[in-house]
Amino acid sequence: MNRAIFVYDGACAFCIRWAIRWQRWTRGRVDFVPYQTADVLALGVEAAECAREAKLRLPTGELLGGAEAVLGMVACRGGVHVHWIRVYRRYRIAARIADRVYRFVAAQRRLLYRWTP
């Protein structure tokens, strides 16, 4: 595996919209696949897990979920963006905040879709 693989909910319009944006933003360094069409078992993930939260399989084989997956995907762009995942992993308060924001967005994604241009 040469690139990271970001697995998202392909039945969610909000998730699809952001996956398209992030795919351009990461400059092709991450593959984006909906869990409904991906061979998630080959990635070492259960489909039920992917329904709960986004997943990121790094080229190293490491599997991230939720806020950590999003920050890991951001880090794949390189440059200063690498620091976001480092902050998440190093500072417990940063991880708590990121996890809460992720859970809020996940719970409200249908409403937030309307507000996302």
N, C-alpha and C positions, 0 to 999 in steps of 0.2 A: 504494500500500500504506500503510494508516494505522497498522497495528499490526505488531509483530514476529511472526514465525512460527517456532516451535520445532518441529523435525522430529526425531522419535524412532522407536525400533523398536517398532512395533505388534504384533510377535509375541512380545515379551518382557513377562512379567507384572510384573517389577520396574519396567521402564520405563513401562508403562501406569499402575501404581499411583502412581509419582512424577509423571507427567504430570497426572494427575487432581488430586493435591495442589497442584502448582505452578500449575495453572490457577486454582484457587480463590485461592491465595496471591497471585498477580499481579493479582487483581481485574479480570480480563478485558482486561488490557493486552497480553497475548500470546495468539496463537492456537496451539494445540497440535495437530499433525497427525502421524499415523504415516506414515513414509516409504513404506509399502506402498500407501497410498491417495492420497498427495499427488502432485501433478504436480511432482515434484522437478526435472525438467528446466526447467520454467518458473521455478523458484527458482534455477536455475544450478548445480545440484548433481547429481552422479551417484548413482544408487541404491546403488552399491557403497560410496561414501563414507559414505552415511547408515547403512549396515550396520555400519561400523567405529566411527562416533562420531555423537553428536547434533549437529545443526546449528541455527544460529539466523540467520535472515535479518532484519536490522534494517530499519525503514522507510526508512533512508538508502540501502539497497541493500547495505550491508556484510554479508558472510557470515562467521560465526564457527563454529568447530568444537570439539568436546571440552569441556575444562574452561572455555575462554573462552566457549563457547556457553552453558554453565550459568550462569556468572557474569554474562554479558550479559543473560540472561533474568532473573536476580535483580535486576539493575540497573533493568530495566524497571518494577519495582514503584515505584521512586522513593525519595525520602528518603535515609536513611543507606545504603541498599543500593547506591546508585550507587558508593560508594567501593570495593566489592569488585573491580569490573572495573578501576578505576583502579589499585589496588594490584597486580593481576595484570599489567597492562601496564607499570607503572613499575618494579617490582622483579623482577629476573630470578629470584631465589630463590623468591619467592612464586609465580611462574609455574611453576617446576620442581616445587614441592611440589604445587600444584593439578593439574598435568598428571599427576604420579605417582599422586595420589589418584584422579583420574578413571580412569586406566588400570586401577588396582587394582579399583575398583568395577565397571568395565565387564567385567573378566575374571571377577569373582566374583558377578555380579548374580543368578545363579540361586540361589546359596547365600544371599546377602544378602536375597533376597526372603522367605525363611523368617523372617528376623530383623526384617523391617520390619513394624511393626503396621499 
